Amino acid sequence: MHRYLRAVGFSKIKKRDELQELINMVVENTILNSCRSVDNTVCGRDIAADDEDRVYAELYVDFAPNAGVCVRGEFDEDNNFLYEYYFPYLRGSHISSREDITVERHSEKESYAGVCDDIKVGVSLIFYLQNMIPYLRLKGLNMLPVGETTLILSGLSVDGTIMMPIIKNEYEKQRIKKASIERNQLLAQARNGDEDAIESLTLDDMDTYTTISRKIHKEDVFSLVDTYFMPYGVECDLYSILGEIVEFSEGKNKISNEELYFMTVECNELTIEVCINKEDLYGEPAVGRRFKGIIWLQGYINFPM
């Protein structure tokens, strides 16, 4: 059972036959009903052949606004769909990065991970690729690598907490924004081998460490740290994040009627859309407050046509 299935509203699915019923529902809605279900559920399919002439397919159904379950597999010579695996997803709408992206295949199955080195974050972003079929299509046409792509990041969470924001006046906001721009410029120069930029960044980090070490004895760590984005555990696409909620909405799974929260979170100047089951979130989300939690990071690459 996929751990993050509950994030899109299927927390009560515990048995294999219940899961198989859900998978059959996705396949029937997208193949037998030509992507038109009786309850106006959004669904779709995408098909492509790889460089070895195997025909792969993605079949997906939105059971909540922009969130649902995707089933992947391939078609045999008799045009029969052979199920391979499934995963829950959240489809984002905000562009998170415009940096170059590298895509690598997972070892155990026909799924892919993307890697993006965005200066703003400070670590390499590793995410689960949502739109595998367009990538296979380009690969089959020998059109890789592709430049000028954009990336939409989203995350599913099964453990989150709402925290109050750090109060900042307009002067402090402008000062933080200016310092961030200067740091990004230094990071870009350091990436190109500028030794002066590397030294400046090292000194800044030492000053930050000294300041936090001095204040931590009297202040709470989350009153000092406004936002963070860190790898979590041993899986490469899991992250622990803390960021400000800039958009917020509620939704409901059409099948299970479980209530979901949808949040657009600004984390280290990175925009990530997060979906979480209401039962898994501690606190009441609102614009301006902060979300702290563990997310399974997914990415949708906008390949140029």
Residue frames as qw, qx, qy, qz and C-alpha x, y, z in Angstrom:
[[0.000, 0.888, 0.460, 0.000, 0.00, 0.00, 0.00],
 [0.394, 0.503, -0.040, 0.768, 1.39, 3.40, -0.97],
 [0.347, -0.369, -0.528, 0.682, 2.01, 5.42, 2.18],
 [0.020, 0.231, 0.016, -0.973, 0.90, 8.70, 0.60],
 [0.136, -0.392, -0.786, -0.458, -2.42, 7.34, -0.68],
 [0.246, -0.673, -0.618, 0.324, -4.07, 8.83, 2.43],
 [0.191, -0.360, 0.012, 0.913, -2.83, 12.30, 1.44],
 [0.211, -0.025, -0.490, -0.846, -5.33, 12.36, -1.47],
 [0.602, -0.128, 0.134, -0.777, -8.20, 11.06, 0.65],
 [0.847, 0.019, -0.477, -0.234, -7.88, 7.25, 0.69],
 [0.120, -0.526, 0.708, -0.457, -6.82, 6.68, 4.29],
 [0.760, -0.120, 0.436, -0.468, -9.40, 3.92, 4.81],
 [0.855, 0.376, -0.329, -0.138, -8.00, 1.65, 2.08],
 [0.464, -0.615, 0.624, -0.131, -6.18, -1.09, 4.01],
 [0.773, -0.001, 0.634, 0.014, -6.71, -4.30, 2.06],
 [0.253, -0.210, 0.693, 0.642, -5.44, -5.48, -1.29],
 [0.212, 0.505, 0.795, 0.259, -8.93, -6.02, -2.74],
 [0.010, 0.887, 0.312, -0.340, -9.93, -2.46, -1.83],
 [0.180, -0.625, 0.399, 0.646, -6.82, -1.16, -3.58],
 [0.275, 0.077, 0.821, 0.495, -7.52, -3.31, -6.65],
 [0.177, 0.742, 0.645, -0.038, -11.03, -1.89, -6.82],
 [0.046, -0.864, 0.013, 0.502, -9.58, 1.63, -6.87],
 [0.242, -0.379, 0.650, 0.613, -7.08, 0.72, -9.61],
 [0.271, 0.378, 0.836, 0.293, -9.86, -0.85, -11.69],
 [0.112, 0.856, 0.418, -0.282, -11.89, 2.33, -11.27],
 [0.099, -0.721, 0.310, 0.611, -9.03, 4.42, -12.69],
 [0.241, -0.112, 0.813, 0.518, -8.52, 2.07, -15.65],
 [0.229, 0.563, 0.789, 0.092, -12.23, 1.88, -16.47],
 [0.069, 0.870, 0.241, -0.424, -12.72, 5.65, -16.29],
 [0.059, -0.707, 0.407, 0.575, -9.82, 6.35, -18.62],
 [0.093, -0.171, 0.865, 0.463, -10.08, 3.48, -21.12],
 [0.127, 0.411, 0.899, 0.083, -13.62, 2.10, -21.19],
 [0.079, 0.827, 0.489, -0.265, -15.37, 5.44, -20.76],
 [0.504, 0.559, 0.204, 0.626, -13.02, 7.42, -23.04],
 [0.319, 0.026, -0.299, 0.899, -12.04, 9.74, -20.19],
 [0.370, -0.344, -0.094, -0.858, -15.65, 10.75, -19.41],
 [0.164, -0.143, -0.911, 0.350, -16.97, 9.46, -16.11],
 [0.214, -0.642, -0.680, -0.282, -20.58, 9.64, -14.94],
 [0.389, -0.797, -0.342, 0.312, -19.85, 12.01, -12.04],
 [0.297, 0.931, -0.044, 0.206, -17.84, 14.49, -14.16],
 [0.696, -0.590, 0.251, 0.323, -14.57, 13.37, -12.58],
 [0.316, 0.835, -0.403, -0.199, -11.52, 14.74, -14.40],
 [0.830, -0.195, 0.491, 0.178, -9.52, 11.92, -15.95],
 [0.446, 0.790, -0.328, -0.262, -7.08, 11.40, -18.77],
 [0.913, -0.078, 0.326, 0.234, -4.49, 9.21, -20.42],
 [0.215, 0.843, -0.426, -0.247, -1.20, 9.63, -22.22],
 [0.946, 0.056, 0.301, 0.112, 0.55, 7.03, -24.37],
 [0.239, 0.836, -0.461, -0.175, 4.02, 6.85, -25.90],
 [0.976, 0.130, -0.090, 0.152, 6.43, 4.28, -27.30],
 [0.466, -0.758, 0.349, 0.295, 9.99, 4.11, -26.02],
 [0.212, 0.690, -0.598, -0.349, 13.13, 3.51, -28.08],
 [0.144, -0.148, 0.976, 0.075, 12.46, -0.28, -27.94],
 [0.405, -0.139, -0.569, -0.702, 8.90, 0.08, -29.33],
 [0.225, -0.376, -0.847, 0.300, 7.21, -0.77, -26.03],
 [0.183, -0.580, -0.319, -0.727, 3.98, 1.20, -25.62],
 [0.257, -0.219, -0.667, 0.664, 3.68, 2.76, -22.16],
 [0.224, -0.646, -0.446, -0.577, 0.60, 4.49, -20.78],
 [0.059, -0.045, -0.562, 0.824, -0.35, 6.76, -17.90],
 [0.322, -0.564, -0.630, -0.426, -4.00, 6.63, -16.79],
 [0.167, -0.038, -0.522, 0.836, -5.09, 9.13, -14.16],
 [0.279, -0.690, -0.582, -0.327, -8.26, 10.23, -12.37],
 [0.014, 0.336, -0.345, 0.876, -8.68, 13.34, -10.19],
 [0.417, -0.498, -0.759, 0.044, -10.65, 12.29, -7.11],
 [0.258, -0.789, -0.280, 0.482, -10.13, 15.76, -5.60],
 [0.314, 0.944, -0.023, -0.100, -9.20, 19.13, -7.17],
 [0.408, 0.765, -0.493, 0.072, -5.96, 18.42, -9.12],
 [0.230, -0.454, 0.826, -0.242, -5.24, 15.40, -6.90],
 [0.908, 0.089, -0.027, -0.410, -5.85, 11.73, -7.54],
 [0.733, -0.277, 0.608, 0.126, -4.31, 8.42, -8.54],
 [0.471, 0.645, -0.471, -0.374, -2.21, 7.60, -11.61],
 [0.886, -0.062, 0.460, 0.008, -1.86, 4.04, -12.93],
 [0.223, 0.705, -0.567, -0.363, 1.06, 3.15, -15.19],
 [0.775, -0.004, 0.631, 0.039, 1.62, 0.16, -17.39],
 [0.034, 0.390, -0.631, -0.670, 1.98, -0.86, -21.01],
 [0.795, 0.338, 0.090, -0.496, -0.14, -2.16, -23.88],
 [0.585, -0.170, 0.754, 0.247, 0.61, -5.56, -25.36],
 [0.055, -0.095, 0.702, 0.703, 0.33, -6.55, -29.03],
 [0.081, -0.503, -0.830, -0.226, -3.42, -7.22, -28.61],
 [0.104, -0.523, -0.061, -0.844, -3.95, -3.70, -27.23],
 [0.675, -0.589, -0.443, -0.019, -4.59, -5.00, -23.71],
 [0.079, -0.815, 0.325, -0.473, -3.46, -2.78, -20.83],
 [0.796, -0.117, -0.511, 0.303, -0.98, -4.49, -18.47],
 [0.382, -0.895, 0.022, -0.227, -0.95, -2.81, -15.07],
 [0.647, 0.304, -0.475, 0.512, 2.50, -2.27, -13.53],
 [0.364, -0.288, -0.544, 0.699, 2.15, 0.17, -10.61],
 [0.086, -0.848, -0.399, -0.337, 0.25, 3.21, -9.32],
 [0.397, -0.118, -0.364, 0.834, 0.98, 6.35, -7.32],
 [0.035, -0.865, -0.465, 0.187, -1.04, 9.22, -5.81],
 [0.441, 0.227, 0.156, 0.854, -0.33, 12.71, -7.14],
 [0.006, 0.828, 0.319, -0.461, -0.99, 16.41, -6.74],
 [0.525, 0.491, 0.344, 0.603, -0.88, 18.45, -9.93],
 [0.271, -0.581, -0.176, 0.747, 0.55, 21.92, -9.28],
 [0.394, 0.818, 0.375, 0.188, 0.07, 25.14, -11.22],
 [0.116, -0.970, 0.177, 0.122, 2.88, 27.46, -10.06],
 [0.746, 0.507, -0.307, 0.304, 6.29, 27.39, -11.77],
 [0.727, -0.665, 0.019, 0.169, 8.89, 26.60, -9.10],
 [0.484, -0.554, 0.440, 0.515, 12.16, 26.69, -11.06],
 [0.641, 0.743, -0.068, -0.181, 13.61, 27.47, -14.47],
 [0.234, -0.663, 0.693, 0.161, 16.96, 25.79, -13.89],
 [0.528, 0.331, -0.722, -0.299, 18.24, 22.85, -15.97],
 [0.808, -0.225, 0.368, -0.402, 16.85, 19.44, -15.05],
 [0.216, 0.357, -0.897, -0.146, 18.40, 15.98, -15.27],
 [0.853, -0.089, 0.067, -0.510, 16.14, 12.90, -15.43],
 [0.097, 0.372, -0.922, 0.033, 17.23, 9.41, -14.35],
 [0.752, -0.159, -0.497, -0.403, 15.35, 6.08, -14.39],
 [0.629, -0.489, 0.482, -0.365, 14.70, 4.23, -11.14],
 [0.022, 0.390, -0.914, -0.109, 16.34, 0.83, -10.96],
 [0.325, 0.085, 0.907, -0.253, 13.39, -1.35, -9.98],
 [0.407, 0.608, 0.679, -0.051, 10.71, -0.19, -12.45],
 [0.329, 0.439, 0.389, 0.740, 9.88, 2.15, -15.32],
 [0.199, -0.937, -0.286, 0.037, 9.64, 5.32, -13.25],
 [0.546, 0.473, -0.080, 0.687, 11.89, 8.36, -13.18],
 [0.423, -0.733, -0.247, 0.472, 13.43, 10.88, -10.81],
 [0.374, 0.815, 0.066, 0.438, 14.34, 14.43, -11.71],
 [0.611, -0.420, -0.165, 0.651, 17.27, 16.42, -10.34],
 [0.204, 0.865, 0.170, 0.426, 17.33, 20.22, -10.35],
 [0.560, -0.209, -0.268, 0.756, 20.15, 22.37, -8.93],
 [0.031, -0.873, -0.296, -0.386, 18.35, 25.55, -7.93],
 [0.356, 0.364, -0.384, 0.770, 20.57, 28.20, -6.35],
 [0.408, -0.556, 0.047, -0.723, 17.79, 29.45, -4.05],
 [0.887, -0.366, -0.186, -0.213, 17.48, 26.17, -2.15],
 [0.207, -0.746, 0.616, -0.147, 21.11, 25.30, -1.51],
 [0.530, -0.166, 0.832, 0.003, 20.63, 21.56, -2.11],
 [0.167, 0.084, -0.773, -0.606, 19.90, 19.49, -5.20],
 [0.661, 0.096, 0.267, -0.695, 16.17, 19.03, -5.65],
 [0.078, 0.078, -0.964, -0.242, 15.35, 15.37, -6.31],
 [0.573, 0.154, 0.285, -0.753, 11.71, 14.73, -7.18],
 [0.486, 0.209, 0.847, 0.048, 9.44, 11.98, -8.49],
 [0.089, 0.139, -0.475, -0.864, 8.61, 12.70, -12.14],
 [0.532, 0.351, 0.529, -0.560, 4.85, 12.95, -12.69],
 [0.687, 0.628, -0.003, -0.364, 4.76, 13.23, -16.50],
 [0.574, -0.331, 0.685, 0.303, 6.92, 10.29, -17.56],
 [0.680, 0.484, 0.541, 0.107, 5.21, 9.79, -20.93],
 [0.345, 0.936, -0.051, -0.041, 6.33, 13.08, -22.58],
 [0.282, -0.729, 0.603, 0.159, 9.87, 12.27, -21.48],
 [0.656, -0.007, 0.736, 0.167, 9.68, 8.77, -23.06],
 [0.592, 0.734, 0.331, -0.007, 8.22, 10.31, -26.21],
 [0.149, 0.935, -0.309, -0.085, 11.15, 12.71, -26.55],
 [0.469, -0.498, 0.718, 0.129, 13.57, 9.91, -25.73],
 [0.724, 0.275, 0.627, 0.085, 12.07, 7.71, -28.45],
 [0.502, 0.847, 0.151, 0.084, 12.50, 10.55, -30.95],
 [0.734, -0.007, -0.040, 0.678, 16.15, 11.10, -29.85],
 [0.074, 0.809, 0.138, 0.567, 15.36, 14.69, -28.88],
 [0.631, -0.769, -0.051, 0.090, 17.05, 14.64, -25.46],
 [0.183, -0.468, -0.582, 0.640, 18.39, 16.59, -23.70],
 [0.066, 0.774, 0.469, 0.419, 15.83, 19.40, -23.93],
 [0.293, -0.027, -0.274, 0.916, 16.62, 22.96, -22.88],
 [0.231, -0.188, -0.044, -0.954, 14.41, 25.83, -21.70],
 [0.483, -0.415, -0.759, -0.134, 12.20, 23.66, -19.51],
 [0.300, -0.489, 0.304, -0.760, 10.31, 24.86, -16.44],
 [0.367, -0.079, -0.901, 0.219, 9.45, 22.84, -13.34],
 [0.552, -0.489, -0.053, -0.673, 6.26, 22.70, -11.27],
 [0.255, 0.146, -0.871, 0.394, 6.81, 21.19, -7.83],
 [0.672, -0.433, -0.110, -0.590, 4.15, 19.69, -5.58],
 [0.142, 0.279, -0.872, 0.376, 4.22, 17.59, -2.45],
 [0.719, -0.408, -0.445, -0.345, 2.04, 15.08, -0.62],
 [0.016, 0.421, -0.661, 0.621, 2.22, 15.02, 3.16],
 [0.674, -0.388, -0.609, -0.156, 0.95, 12.69, 5.88],
 [0.593, -0.517, -0.377, 0.489, 2.41, 14.63, 8.80],
 [0.257, 0.515, 0.083, 0.814, 2.18, 18.39, 9.17],
 [0.323, -0.604, -0.493, 0.536, 1.85, 21.20, 11.69],
 [0.155, 0.831, 0.234, 0.480, 0.63, 24.78, 11.35],
 [0.533, -0.342, -0.279, 0.722, 2.85, 27.39, 13.02],
 [0.038, 0.946, 0.230, -0.225, 2.36, 31.09, 13.57],
 [0.611, 0.644, -0.017, 0.461, 4.48, 33.49, 11.46],
 [0.528, -0.308, -0.172, 0.773, 7.42, 35.57, 12.61],
 [0.113, 0.936, 0.301, -0.142, 6.26, 39.19, 12.77],
 [0.539, -0.058, 0.236, 0.806, 8.33, 41.43, 10.48],
 [0.172, 0.798, 0.178, -0.550, 7.89, 45.09, 9.64],
 [0.669, 0.738, 0.082, -0.019, 8.34, 46.49, 6.14],
 [0.053, 0.852, -0.521, -0.010, 11.97, 47.45, 6.74],
 [0.537, -0.353, 0.766, -0.019, 12.88, 43.94, 7.87],
 [0.794, 0.408, 0.446, -0.062, 11.09, 42.42, 4.85],
 [0.498, 0.854, -0.152, 0.000, 13.08, 44.63, 2.46],
 [0.187, -0.737, 0.649, -0.029, 16.33, 43.89, 4.29],
 [0.706, -0.090, 0.701, -0.032, 15.72, 40.12, 4.08],
 [0.741, 0.618, 0.260, -0.036, 14.84, 40.38, 0.39],
 [0.274, 0.891, -0.361, 0.005, 17.99, 42.38, -0.37],
 [0.388, -0.558, 0.732, -0.039, 20.19, 39.93, 1.58],
 [0.799, 0.172, 0.574, -0.055, 18.64, 37.02, -0.31],
 [0.636, 0.771, 0.006, -0.017, 19.36, 38.61, -3.69],
 [0.044, 0.828, -0.557, 0.050, 22.98, 39.27, -2.70],
 [0.596, -0.322, 0.732, -0.070, 23.39, 35.70, -1.44],
 [0.820, 0.419, 0.388, -0.045, 21.99, 34.24, -4.67],
 [0.450, 0.859, -0.242, 0.020, 24.47, 36.34, -6.65],
 [0.225, -0.676, 0.697, -0.082, 27.33, 35.07, -4.48],
 [0.764, -0.023, 0.638, -0.096, 26.13, 31.47, -4.94],
 [0.751, 0.647, 0.128, -0.023, 26.07, 31.92, -8.71],
 [0.230, 0.851, -0.464, 0.084, 29.61, 33.33, -8.64],
 [0.483, -0.480, 0.720, -0.130, 30.80, 30.54, -6.33],
 [0.865, 0.250, 0.425, -0.094, 29.36, 27.95, -8.70],
 [0.650, 0.745, -0.091, 0.120, 31.58, 29.44, -11.42],
 [0.834, 0.021, -0.214, 0.508, 34.67, 29.11, -9.20],
 [0.050, 0.792, -0.133, 0.593, 34.95, 32.65, -7.77],
 [0.589, -0.085, -0.630, 0.499, 37.14, 32.23, -4.67],
 [0.036, -0.157, 0.288, -0.944, 36.14, 35.61, -3.19],
 [0.639, -0.246, -0.231, -0.691, 32.47, 34.62, -3.38],
 [0.779, -0.154, -0.605, 0.060, 33.21, 31.27, -1.72],
 [0.378, 0.028, -0.535, 0.755, 35.07, 33.03, 1.09],
 [0.284, -0.210, 0.088, -0.931, 32.21, 35.54, 1.58],
 [0.756, -0.239, -0.403, -0.457, 29.65, 32.74, 1.78],
 [0.686, -0.083, -0.633, 0.350, 31.79, 30.86, 4.31],
 [0.146, 0.086, -0.414, 0.894, 32.10, 33.95, 6.51],
 [0.501, -0.236, -0.123, -0.823, 28.34, 34.60, 6.28],
 [0.794, -0.215, -0.542, -0.172, 27.59, 31.03, 7.35],
 [0.524, -0.037, -0.591, 0.612, 29.97, 31.35, 10.30],
 [0.119, -0.159, 0.220, -0.955, 28.30, 34.62, 11.37],
 [0.671, -0.243, -0.319, -0.623, 24.85, 33.01, 11.10],
 [0.751, -0.152, -0.626, 0.142, 25.97, 30.02, 13.17],
 [0.314, 0.040, -0.499, 0.806, 27.43, 32.30, 15.85],
 [0.329, -0.210, 0.026, -0.920, 24.28, 34.43, 16.01],
 [0.767, -0.241, -0.416, -0.424, 21.94, 31.44, 16.31],
 [0.667, -0.069, -0.640, 0.375, 24.18, 29.75, 18.90],
 [0.112, 0.098, -0.409, 0.900, 24.02, 32.88, 21.03],
 [0.467, -0.147, -0.021, -0.872, 20.25, 33.42, 20.75],
 [0.647, -0.120, -0.699, -0.280, 19.15, 29.78, 21.02],
 [0.304, -0.078, -0.766, 0.561, 19.63, 29.82, 24.80],
 [0.143, 0.277, 0.432, -0.847, 16.84, 32.37, 25.25],
 [0.546, 0.343, -0.112, -0.756, 14.65, 32.02, 22.14],
 [0.815, 0.186, 0.532, -0.131, 12.79, 29.20, 20.42],
 [0.428, -0.162, 0.649, 0.608, 14.48, 27.87, 17.28],
 [0.284, 0.554, 0.696, 0.359, 11.37, 28.51, 15.14],
 [0.019, -0.954, -0.198, 0.222, 11.38, 32.19, 16.10],
 [0.280, -0.660, 0.453, 0.529, 14.91, 32.37, 14.66],
 [0.213, -0.048, 0.826, 0.519, 14.45, 30.13, 11.60],
 [0.481, 0.353, 0.079, -0.799, 11.73, 31.51, 9.33],
 [0.870, 0.372, -0.062, -0.319, 11.93, 28.83, 6.62],
 [0.280, -0.506, 0.794, 0.190, 13.97, 25.75, 5.69],
 [0.871, 0.345, -0.164, -0.310, 14.13, 22.97, 3.10],
 [0.218, -0.570, 0.790, -0.048, 16.06, 19.85, 4.11],
 [0.594, 0.121, -0.758, -0.241, 16.35, 16.24, 2.88],
 [0.647, -0.357, 0.407, -0.537, 14.57, 13.81, 5.19],
 [0.900, -0.076, 0.407, -0.135, 15.41, 10.17, 5.87],
 [0.490, -0.287, 0.698, 0.437, 17.11, 7.85, 3.41],
 [0.516, 0.576, 0.598, 0.208, 14.73, 8.28, 0.46],
 [0.392, -0.028, 0.199, 0.898, 16.01, 10.91, -1.91],
 [0.082, -0.441, -0.421, -0.788, 12.65, 12.58, -2.70],
 [0.468, -0.718, -0.512, 0.054, 11.47, 13.10, 0.88],
 [0.278, 0.403, -0.190, 0.851, 12.00, 16.54, 2.44],
 [0.310, -0.640, -0.552, 0.436, 11.33, 18.31, 5.70],
 [0.203, 0.481, 0.229, 0.822, 10.08, 21.83, 5.00],
 [0.149, -0.662, -0.481, 0.555, 9.00, 24.97, 6.82],
 [0.193, 0.177, 0.378, 0.888, 7.48, 27.73, 4.75],
 [0.240, 0.281, 0.293, -0.882, 4.87, 30.47, 4.61],
 [0.334, 0.493, 0.800, 0.069, 1.38, 29.68, 3.32],
 [0.018, 0.231, -0.203, -0.951, 0.58, 32.13, 0.50],
 [0.575, -0.033, -0.384, -0.722, -2.56, 30.39, -0.82],
 [0.175, -0.027, 0.917, -0.357, -4.96, 28.00, 0.88],
 [0.633, -0.017, -0.283, -0.720, -8.10, 26.07, -0.06],
 [0.521, -0.110, 0.783, -0.321, -10.12, 23.06, 1.07],
 [0.549, 0.215, -0.596, -0.545, -11.33, 20.13, -0.98],
 [0.733, -0.135, 0.542, -0.389, -12.99, 16.76, -0.63],
 [0.069, -0.182, 0.929, 0.314, -12.31, 13.35, -2.13],
 [0.593, 0.047, -0.251, -0.764, -15.36, 12.49, -4.27],
 [0.681, -0.020, -0.718, -0.144, -15.21, 8.78, -3.45],
 [0.513, -0.181, -0.706, 0.453, -14.27, 8.68, 0.25],
 [0.235, -0.867, -0.277, -0.342, -15.61, 12.16, 1.22],
 [0.668, -0.431, -0.182, 0.578, -12.44, 12.75, 3.24],
 [0.074, 0.995, 0.060, -0.033, -11.54, 16.43, 3.62],
 [0.767, 0.104, 0.055, 0.631, -8.22, 17.68, 2.25],
 [0.135, -0.899, 0.010, 0.417, -6.17, 20.86, 2.62],
 [0.702, 0.477, 0.181, 0.498, -4.38, 22.42, -0.37],
 [0.310, -0.878, 0.025, 0.365, -1.63, 24.93, 0.42],
 [0.628, 0.655, -0.089, 0.410, 0.80, 26.91, -1.72],
 [0.666, -0.680, 0.004, 0.306, 3.92, 27.26, 0.40],
 [0.377, 0.844, -0.291, 0.247, 6.86, 29.64, -0.11],
 [0.852, -0.472, 0.144, 0.177, 9.92, 27.80, 1.19],
 [0.546, -0.395, 0.383, 0.632, 13.45, 29.19, 0.68],
 [0.245, 0.542, -0.256, -0.762, 12.00, 31.32, -2.17],
 [0.093, 0.030, -0.919, -0.381, 10.70, 28.10, -3.73],
 [0.620, 0.004, 0.072, -0.781, 6.98, 27.71, -4.49],
 [0.133, 0.026, -0.990, -0.036, 5.61, 24.27, -3.60],
 [0.645, -0.221, -0.138, -0.719, 1.97, 23.17, -3.59],
 [0.020, 0.158, -0.929, 0.334, 1.15, 20.76, -0.78],
 [0.693, -0.263, -0.359, -0.567, -1.83, 18.45, -0.25],
 [0.089, 0.162, -0.867, 0.462, -2.56, 16.85, 3.11],
 [0.435, -0.479, -0.738, -0.189, -5.45, 14.97, 4.68],
 [0.317, -0.716, 0.044, -0.621, -7.26, 17.09, 7.27],
 [0.874, -0.473, -0.090, -0.064, -6.77, 14.32, 9.84],
 [0.843, 0.021, -0.101, 0.528, -2.97, 14.48, 9.40],
 [0.259, 0.553, -0.074, 0.789, -2.58, 18.23, 9.94],
 [0.434, -0.545, -0.529, 0.484, -2.20, 19.67, 13.43],
 [0.110, -0.427, -0.081, 0.894, -3.56, 23.21, 13.54],
 [0.431, 0.758, 0.457, -0.176, -5.70, 25.45, 11.35],
 [0.521, 0.076, 0.353, 0.773, -4.07, 26.60, 8.08],
 [0.160, 0.923, 0.287, -0.202, -4.43, 30.21, 6.91],
 [0.562, 0.667, -0.001, 0.490, -2.62, 32.59, 4.59],
 [0.058, -0.834, 0.317, -0.448, 0.36, 34.10, 6.42],
 [0.768, -0.495, 0.383, -0.136, 0.85, 31.19, 8.79],
 [0.160, 0.588, -0.776, -0.161, 3.62, 28.62, 8.31],
 [0.969, 0.011, -0.091, -0.230, 3.43, 24.95, 7.36],
 [0.119, -0.602, 0.786, -0.072, 5.95, 22.55, 8.88],
 [0.904, 0.031, 0.321, -0.280, 5.97, 18.95, 7.73],
 [0.413, -0.264, 0.789, 0.369, 7.40, 16.07, 5.73],
 [0.653, 0.557, 0.020, -0.512, 6.56, 15.95, 2.01],
 [0.692, 0.085, 0.622, 0.357, 7.02, 13.50, -0.83],
 [0.091, 0.648, -0.201, -0.729, 8.27, 15.82, -3.56],
 [0.632, 0.426, 0.614, 0.205, 6.83, 15.42, -7.06],
 [0.061, -0.540, 0.252, 0.801, 7.66, 17.40, -10.18],
 [0.627, 0.624, 0.466, 0.002, 5.99, 18.14, -13.51],
 [0.362, -0.331, 0.383, 0.783, 8.41, 19.22, -16.25],
 [0.492, 0.762, 0.211, -0.364, 6.99, 21.58, -18.85],
 [0.577, -0.066, 0.565, 0.586, 8.75, 20.34, -21.98],
 [0.230, 0.518, -0.181, -0.804, 8.71, 22.84, -24.87],
 [0.785, 0.428, 0.403, -0.198, 6.50, 21.72, -27.74]]
